[in-house]
Amino acid sequence: MSDVLMDCTGHRVDWTSLGGIGLRARELAAEIARVAGVTVFSPGSLPERLGPGVRLVTRESAWAAELRRSDIVYSFDSPSPERLASVADRGLPMIVENAPPLEHALYPSLARRADRESRYRETVEAYRRQLAGGAFFTCRSAVERATLVANLCLTGRVTVEAMRASGALDGLVTTIPVGFSESAAEAARRRLAEAGGERSSREGPFRVVWSGGLWTYLDPLFALESVRIARSRGVPVELVFLYGRENPDNAAVLSGLLGAVERYGCGGYVTIRQAPLGRAEYFRVLAGASALLCVGRRGVENDTCVRLRIRDSRLFGLPTVVDRHGPTFDELARDGLAHGADDPEEGAAALAVIHRRRGERAPLDAYAYRRTARDLCAWIEKRKGER
């Protein structure tokens, strides 16, 4: 079988430090492994079994050797310019999944640098090289497909011949919505069944989870205020922030949140988890949640991207309180999971509605990668047949 080398750059795929991109790559690897051998290249990840047909390589020095034994490279967010160059030098076809690097310009670690503009241009240039060198592109939503196709047009990748073959550019781009693997769906169903067996979903704690990190383009204080208002109205809501470990790009947001919790005396019903979350604990926490809450700030990052953690909404069938000013709301509204909130008062009202309507939950199977990654797997099989 053809070997696909998935370059995760700096995104870890082990559960101790797993982010949205690492999880996306990990689960797509499991699906691709049905038609090709897969190597996940993730320097810095801890050694871990990723599933049948998937190897994990964590040594940076192994890149050249892994590239030599591979037939296709899959490149993601924040690509290494050096590794992109090495792929081009070997003439390997490259699958690309990335969006315009807008959020990167908001990173405090970049903004503090004297050479921030030139460093940011390097990030943009790496994205341009992905567009120029990619043989096939995957995206996660309709809005990301639109920005991708516009950028492909500007870089000369959209041609008359390609458009005549398919006005949808099916031979060049496929949309794989944010979803989940078969094994994740099985684990979620098992955990949801166990949670249902222990207590009715209308009984027990009304626990709401913030699952998407603490980044500058998000507004966790909105969530805190919504919960405070809801509790003042008799809704017994508890709030858990997952992934609260400090790093250079979330330190100010985390500090502000910790200070607000102390200032308002919310420690009895607000938890900020700063320790890594293992896989079993992740499923236990999400299966025991009644809702998710993730509110973004206004800005072009939220205008042009769907948050990767809507996977949690779809995997566990969880109603989600979310801002209306971006495609994340549009996607979850179509799924019947979105409760829009433009201010904390409306957020509190949404929590009250969810509390009254608590019921059974299940994975939204339409988002299983077994269904949605078929075009990607077919493209890989076709390239394998052309060798």
RAKA-V127152 format. One record per backbone hydrogen bond with DSSP energy under -0.5 kcal/mol. NH is the residue of the N-H (numbers start at 0). CO is the residue of the C=O. If there is no record, write none. Layout:
NH|CO, NH|CO
//
This chain:
3|1, 3|36, 4|2, 4|71, 5|3, 5|38, 6|4, 6|73, 7|5, 7|40, 10|7, 11|9, 16|13, 17|14, 18|11, 22|18, 23|19, 24|20, 25|21, 26|22, 27|23, 28|24, 29|25, 30|26, 31|27, 32|28, 33|30, 34|31, 35|31, 36|1, 37|52, 38|3, 39|54, 40|5, 40|38, 41|39, 41|56, 43|57, 44|41, 49|53, 53|50, 54|37, 56|39, 56|54, 59|57, 61|58, 62|59, 65|61, 66|62, 67|63, 68|64, 69|66, 70|2, 71|2, 72|92, 73|4, 74|72, 74|94, 75|6, 80|78, 83|79, 84|80, 85|81, 86|82, 87|83, 88|84, 89|85, 90|86, 90|87, 91|86, 92|70, 94|72, 95|135, 96|74, 101|99, 104|101, 105|102, 106|103, 109|106, 110|106, 111|107, 112|109, 115|112, 118|114, 119|115, 120|116, 121|117, 122|118, 123|119, 124|120, 125|121, 126|122, 127|123, 128|124, 129|125, 130|126, 131|127, 132|128, 133|129, 134|93, 135|93, 136|171, 137|95, 138|173, 144|140, 145|141, 146|142, 147|143, 148|144, 149|145, 150|146, 151|147, 152|148, 153|149, 154|150, 155|152, 156|151, 157|151, 158|156, 162|158, 163|159, 164|160, 165|161, 168|165, 171|168, 172|168, 173|136, 175|138, 175|173, 176|174, 177|139, 179|366, 184|180, 185|181, 186|182, 187|183, 188|184, 189|185, 190|186, 191|187, 192|188, 193|189, 194|190, 195|191, 196|192, 197|193, 198|194, 202|199, 205|235, 206|204, 207|237, 208|290, 209|239, 210|208, 217|214, 218|294, 221|218, 222|218, 223|219, 224|220, 225|221, 226|222, 227|223, 228|224, 229|225, 230|226, 231|227, 232|228, 232|229, 233|230, 234|229, 235|233, 236|234, 237|205, 238|268, 239|207, 240|270, 241|209, 241|239, 243|272, 249|246, 250|246, 253|249, 254|250, 255|251, 256|252, 257|253, 258|254, 259|255, 260|256, 261|257, 262|258, 263|259, 264|260, 264|261, 265|260, 268|265, 269|265, 270|238, 272|240, 272|270, 273|271, 277|275, 281|277, 282|278, 283|279, 284|280, 285|281, 286|282, 287|283, 288|285, 289|206, 290|206, 291|318, 292|208, 293|320, 296|216, 302|298, 303|299, 304|300, 306|304, 309|306, 310|307, 311|308, 312|308, 313|309, 314|310, 315|311, 316|312, 317|312, 319|336, 320|291, 321|319, 321|338, 322|293, 325|323, 326|301, 328|325, 329|325, 330|326, 331|327, 332|328, 333|329, 334|330, 335|332, 336|331, 337|331, 338|319, 340|321, 346|342, 347|343, 348|344, 349|345, 350|346, 351|347, 352|348, 353|349, 354|350, 355|351, 356|352, 357|354, 363|313, 364|362, 366|363, 367|364, 368|179, 370|367, 371|367, 372|368, 373|370, 376|372, 377|373, 378|374, 379|375, 380|376, 381|377, 382|378, 383|379, 384|380, 385|381, 386|382, 386|383
//
